[in-house]
Amino acid sequence: MIRIVATAEQIRRLNEADDGIELVDETGKRLGVVAREIDLEDLRLARARLESDQPRLSYTAVLDHLHGLETP
């Protein structure tokens, strides 16, 4: 296993993250993503949203919308 030691500034920024963390090199090329742990509150919210009668969009509808944003 490779060990990478974070600087104090990097540790501060990691501790501020409330969602995933993207790791990039000096050119901005993505090296990887670190997802935060899911806690019981996250599960409760997800279950409540699934049980609600709020309208939902399909995966395809979301992709279509995002592709539409790219086209001028």
C-alpha positions in Angstrom: 0.0 0.0 0.0 1.2 3.5 -0.8 1.1 6.1 1.9 0.8 9.8 1.1 1.3 12.3 3.8 -1.0 15.4 3.6 0.1 18.9 4.5 -1.6 20.8 7.3 -3.5 22.9 4.6 -4.6 19.7 2.8 -5.8 18.2 6.1 -7.8 21.4 6.9 -9.5 21.3 3.4 -10.2 17.6 3.8 -11.8 18.2 7.2 -14.0 20.9 5.6 -15.4 18.6 3.0 -19.0 17.6 3.5 -19.3 15.4 0.4 -16.8 13.6 -1.8 -13.2 14.7 -2.4 -11.7 14.8 -5.9 -7.9 14.1 -6.2 -6.2 15.8 -9.1 -2.6 16.4 -10.2 -1.0 19.8 -10.9 -2.6 20.0 -14.3 -6.1 19.2 -13.0 -6.2 15.7 -14.3 -8.5 13.5 -12.1 -6.6 10.9 -10.2 -9.5 9.6 -8.2 -12.4 10.4 -5.9 -12.8 9.7 -2.2 -16.4 9.3 -1.1 -17.4 10.2 2.4 -19.0 7.6 4.6 -22.8 7.3 4.7 -24.2 7.8 8.1 -27.6 6.9 9.6 -29.0 10.4 8.8 -28.1 10.0 5.1 -30.0 6.7 5.1 -33.0 8.2 6.8 -33.2 11.0 4.3 -32.8 8.6 1.4 -35.6 6.4 2.7 -37.9 9.4 3.3 -37.3 10.7 -0.2 -38.0 7.3 -1.7 -41.3 7.0 0.2 -42.4 10.5 -0.7 -44.8 11.3 -3.5 -42.5 14.0 -5.0 -42.1 13.8 -8.8 -38.9 12.1 -10.0 -36.9 12.3 -13.1 -35.5 9.2 -14.8 -31.8 8.8 -15.4 -32.4 9.3 -19.1 -34.4 12.5 -18.6 -31.5 13.9 -16.4 -28.9 13.0 -19.1 -31.1 14.5 -21.8 -31.4 17.8 -19.9 -27.6 17.9 -19.2 -26.8 17.2 -22.9 -29.2 20.0 -23.8 -27.2 22.4 -21.7 -24.1 21.7 -23.8 -25.9 22.5 -27.1 -26.0 26.3 -27.9 
